[in-house]
Amino acid sequence: MTSASVSSRSARSTSKEVLVVERGAERRDETSAPGRTPTAEVRQALPLVSVRDLSVAYDATTVLDGVDLDLFPGEMVALLGASGSGKSTLMRSLTGFAPISAGSVRVAGHDVTNLARGELRTLRSDVGQVFQQFNLIPRLSVMTNVLTGALHGAGAINLVGGFSTAHRRRALELLDRVGIAHKATAPARSLSGGQQQRVAIARALMQQPKVILADEPVASLDPKLADSVLELLREIATEDGIPVLVSLHVLPLALAHSDRIIGLRHGRMLVAGPTSQLDAAALAPLYDDEEHDDDAHH
Ligand SMILES: Nc1ncnc2c1ncn2[C@@H]1O[C@H](COP(=O)(O)OP(=O)(O)OP(=O)(O)O)[C@@H](O)[C@H]1O
């Protein structure tokens, strides 16, 4: 461990044992919840995502239990946990795709548990998403794939010739930003995995998101490409002030590329704290139940 102290205490009920990393200067009062502690630089801003005491159940099975999470402008937060711990479910909760049984979820001004008529569309337009398998349309050009990001807020647009010059200019600027403008006319399927993920990131930016969720975005990439994609996401968080929540399986990647780490175990938040105050030993309890998951530890 670093010089930080790790304490084990109950968050709000004795059933919720939470490892909380605290520095003297950042020590929080006992009423605050662990997922809420932002890094010092961003703690003055209002959170763009605010989750309180969230529970999600599929039929009779509870898969998230009393989760708290805030995401502040400009920060990259890594979401860790063994397979089945609830990472994807937490992400899906933020865009109205999970059966929330208790708690509150606010995302970019939307009350996800109580959306007004038609608000689901604006919510999903405000949240850019990046997936493990990129989810591009393989036969369409890189440029068109990026342009589809503009469809989120705009409603039905004819894919052929339906985009404005301004949209096209912006798509090209975004491709330039992610380093693949030279591939604009190539079919998406002709790109490498790392390049396809850059296209997916440009597509997410095309919808001018207020928050970005990246669910295992580098799980299909080799380590070098994984580093570069995570560097790109962190740069977007920092430069554009868009909070990025990224779920990861590989601890060193989380330690190298995040400002904070949130760790789930069996649907409960077990670890939360600034990345600078965490190390592999502090995160190991997240994977206690895994028999052999080399990825998680190397
Ligand atoms: N649609 C669903 N219906 C029933 N159970 C579900 C559904 N989606 C997820 N679950 C269950 O919820 C739990 C959490 O799943 P989730 O996909 O959120 O975990 P995860 O941490 O993202 O796992 P992984 O790292 O393997 O992707 C699992 O036990 C899973 O089987």
The ligand as an ORCA input file, in Angstrom:
! r2SCAN-3c Opt
* xyz 0 1
  N     -31.108     -9.507    -18.200
  C     -30.733    -10.205    -17.120
  N     -31.565    -11.116    -16.569
  C     -31.210    -11.818    -15.480
  N     -30.016    -11.686    -14.856
  C     -29.142    -10.810    -15.372
  C     -29.446    -10.022    -16.529
  N     -28.376     -9.223    -16.791
  C     -27.453     -9.515    -15.862
  N     -27.904    -10.447    -15.007
  C     -27.166    -11.008    -13.863
  O     -26.708     -9.922    -13.094
  C     -25.415    -10.203    -12.547
  C     -24.479     -9.078    -12.910
  O     -24.258     -9.102    -14.301
  P     -23.375     -7.993    -15.031
  O     -23.417     -8.304    -16.487
  O     -23.814     -6.652    -14.600
  O     -21.929     -8.299    -14.421
  P     -20.518     -7.774    -14.899
  O     -19.773     -7.376    -13.679
  O     -20.674     -6.737    -15.951
  O     -19.878     -9.101    -15.498
  P     -18.835     -9.283    -16.695
  O     -17.539     -8.731    -16.208
  O     -18.775    -10.776    -16.893
  O     -19.383     -8.556    -17.895
  C     -25.002    -11.557    -13.097
  O     -25.261    -12.528    -12.129
  C     -25.894    -11.737    -14.288
  O     -26.163    -13.102    -14.516
*
